[in-house]
Amino acid sequence: MKTAVQNKYDYLIAGQGLAGTVIAHLLLERGRKICIIDEPSLSSSSKVAAGLFNPVVFKRLVKSWMAEEQLHFAEDFYPKMEVLLKARFFYKKELVKIFAEEQEKTLWEKKRSAELSTYLSAIQAGSAVGDSIHAEQGYAFVSCAGYLDVPLFLELSRNYFLAQNLILHEKFNHALLTFSDEMVTYRSLGAKRILFCEGHLAASNPWFSWMPFNLAKGEVLTVKIPGYTVDKVVNKGIFILPLGNGLYRVGSTFAWDKLDELPTEAGKADLIQRLEKVLKLPYEIMDHRAGIRPTVINRRPLIGVHPKHPALCMFNGMGSKGVMIAPLFADHFIAHLQEGVMLNPEVDIRRFYKEPAPGNKG
Ligand SMILES: Cc1cc2nc3c(=O)[nH]c(=O)nc-3n(C[C@H](O)[C@H](O)[C@H](O)COP(=O)(O)OP(=O)(O)OC[C@H]3O[C@@H](n4cnc5c(N)ncnc54)[C@H](O)[C@@H]3O)c2cc1C
């Protein structure tokens, strides 16, 4: 027997990780009616994320893709959320880059006087940072960086959505979704569209099987470091992020095989080895976690409307930079959905679409 559709929403949102949470807030701000369906135990990527944002890619020492636009939007959005949710979870913090060799410093000076002048400081001489960190080759600072306490932002948002009956805690069952070009129905819920924000689990979404995810498992440690005095984010092959109360997050690893969310001995050993190269003090491991980043082949988000089923949409592919990417592109996607603004072709899922093989729902 068919269930009568009782509730009419503008959008259903499947998934309340960072992506689903950010787009849900922006839709509410614009007066849209939403209902979120999320089973928190299914994925921990956002809960594991260190939440760092940094306009510079250290590997090649270049500006991160669309860094100015993303930062501009994030620095407006998260403080607004802090007011709405009545708590502090967005922190601007300088990042300290510790140099390993002379060559790195030469490149740093070159970039500092050119395209990265806004972000890079002069190189500091010295063999240690605050007596806590080895820095025999010197160090320098990156401005406009910081971190979002992602788990706290998600938890407070969840409570906010719950208080307004906007969220259901259950596993979304794709087999129960029916849709036309104009609407979707999920059990008794009707909406004009559904936004899939399932993180890495979207790899098994039956309508989006053509998404070129290149998922990357990551592991992080939480450590206690008595006597540590650096109140900045240290980076040298790993990051050390101060969390308060003498605790620090240390991360992270990247692995493209064995894609489960279980912490491993190999991941832990790798982090310990890198931590001990840079840290001058004894430490104690308090926690060890793993998650799967929704990373994509060409490192651009996966956003857009399904080319054949216009009621099905995707907001995903935040990769390892969800904190910076999500606010700007949630706003951009809503402008596309609501006002027909053209979607940036670099993020539009259509760039990957191919006609599905017979028998495939894609
Ligand atoms: C170790 C590690 C470190 C990281 N560090 C950083 C960092 O420093 N800075 C940064 O910006 N990013 C970082 N990231 C990346 C960041 O976690 C992601 O970019 C972002 O959190 C992805 O959010 P998401 O909402 O797309 O996915 P997820 O966080 O995976 O959220 C998806 C949500 O959908 C739910 N869901 C999925 N399927 C269903 C279903 N069928 N029914 C109901 N619910 C469902 C899941 O339970 C989950 O709640 C890190 C990631 C890892 C793993």
The ligand as a Tripos MOL2 file, in Angstrom:
@<TRIPOS>MOLECULE
LIG
   53    58     1     0     0
SMALL
NO_CHARGES

@<TRIPOS>ATOM
      1 C1         41.7150   12.3460    8.9230 C.3       1 LIG1
      2 C2         40.9970   13.4580    8.2140 C.ar      1 LIG1
      3 C3         41.4400   14.7580    8.4010 C.ar      1 LIG1
      4 C4         40.7910   15.8110    7.7420 C.ar      1 LIG1
      5 N1         41.2120   17.0750    7.9750 N.ar      1 LIG1
      6 C5         40.5860   18.1110    7.3700 C.ar      1 LIG1
      7 C6         40.9960   19.4430    7.6220 C.ar      1 LIG1
      8 O1         41.9120   19.6940    8.4000 O.2       1 LIG1
      9 N2         40.3330   20.4440    6.9860 N.ar      1 LIG1
     10 C7         39.2970   20.2050    6.1210 C.ar      1 LIG1
     11 O2         38.7340   21.1620    5.5770 O.2       1 LIG1
     12 N3         38.8790   18.9350    5.8700 N.ar      1 LIG1
     13 C8         39.5070   17.9020    6.4580 C.ar      1 LIG1
     14 N4         39.1080   16.6170    6.2100 N.ar      1 LIG1
     15 C9         38.0880   16.4090    5.1630 C.3       1 LIG1
     16 C10        36.6790   16.6410    5.6870 C.3       1 LIG1
     17 O3         36.4060   15.6700    6.6560 O.3       1 LIG1
     18 C11        35.7030   16.5390    4.5320 C.3       1 LIG1
     19 O4         36.0080   17.4570    3.4900 O.3       1 LIG1
     20 C12        34.2550   16.8140    4.9680 C.3       1 LIG1
     21 O5         34.0810   16.6000    6.3300 O.3       1 LIG1
     22 C13        33.3130   15.9500    4.1990 C.3       1 LIG1
     23 O6         32.0090   16.2090    4.6590 O.3       1 LIG1
     24 P1         30.7560   15.5030    3.9950 P.3       1 LIG1
     25 O7         29.5580   16.0800    4.6350 O.co2     1 LIG1
     26 O8         30.8410   15.5780    2.4990 O.co2     1 LIG1
     27 O9         30.9180   13.9510    4.3450 O.3       1 LIG1
     28 P2         30.7420   13.1570    5.7440 P.3       1 LIG1
     29 O10        31.4080   13.8600    6.8370 O.co2     1 LIG1
     30 O11        31.1400   11.7500    5.4640 O.co2     1 LIG1
     31 O12        29.1920   13.2460    6.0350 O.3       1 LIG1
     32 C14        28.2420   12.4560    5.3680 C.3       1 LIG1
     33 C15        27.0550   12.2770    6.2950 C.3       1 LIG1
     34 O13        26.0340   11.5860    5.5780 O.3       1 LIG1
     35 C16        25.5650   10.5220    6.3840 C.3       1 LIG1
     36 N5         25.0590    9.4940    5.4730 N.ar      1 LIG1
     37 C17        25.6880    8.9310    4.4210 C.ar      1 LIG1
     38 N6         24.8960    8.0220    3.8220 N.ar      1 LIG1
     39 C18        23.7240    8.0210    4.5270 C.ar      1 LIG1
     40 C19        22.5010    7.2890    4.4090 C.ar      1 LIG1
     41 N7         22.2790    6.3630    3.4460 N.pl3     1 LIG1
     42 N8         21.5260    7.5440    5.3180 N.ar      1 LIG1
     43 C20        21.6910    8.4640    6.3110 C.ar      1 LIG1
     44 N9         22.8350    9.1740    6.4760 N.ar      1 LIG1
     45 C21        23.8290    8.9480    5.5800 C.ar      1 LIG1
     46 C22        26.7940   10.0790    7.1850 C.3       1 LIG1
     47 O14        26.4880    9.3340    8.3280 O.3       1 LIG1
     48 C23        27.3900   11.4440    7.5250 C.3       1 LIG1
     49 O15        26.7660   11.9850    8.6760 O.3       1 LIG1
     50 C24        39.7090   15.5420    6.8710 C.ar      1 LIG1
     51 C25        39.2520   14.2320    6.7210 C.ar      1 LIG1
     52 C26        39.8920   13.1900    7.3800 C.ar      1 LIG1
     53 C27        39.3710   11.8030    7.2050 C.3       1 LIG1
@<TRIPOS>BOND
     1     1     2 1
     2     2     3 ar
     3     2    52 ar
     4     3     4 ar
     5     4     5 ar
     6     4    50 ar
     7     5     6 ar
     8     6     7 ar
     9     6    13 1
    10     7     8 2
    11     7     9 ar
    12     9    10 ar
    13    10    11 2
    14    10    12 ar
    15    12    13 ar
    16    13    14 ar
    17    14    15 1
    18    14    50 ar
    19    15    16 1
    20    16    17 1
    21    16    18 1
    22    18    19 1
    23    18    20 1
    24    20    21 1
    25    20    22 1
    26    22    23 1
    27    23    24 1
    28    24    25 2
    29    24    26 1
    30    24    27 1
    31    27    28 1
    32    28    29 2
    33    28    30 1
    34    28    31 1
    35    31    32 1
    36    32    33 1
    37    33    34 1
    38    33    48 1
    39    34    35 1
    40    35    36 1
    41    35    46 1
    42    36    37 ar
    43    36    45 ar
    44    37    38 ar
    45    38    39 ar
    46    39    40 ar
    47    39    45 ar
    48    40    41 1
    49    40    42 ar
    50    42    43 ar
    51    43    44 ar
    52    44    45 ar
    53    46    47 1
    54    46    48 1
    55    48    49 1
    56    50    51 ar
    57    51    52 ar
    58    52    53 1
@<TRIPOS>SUBSTRUCTURE
     1 LIG1         1 GROUP 0 **** ****
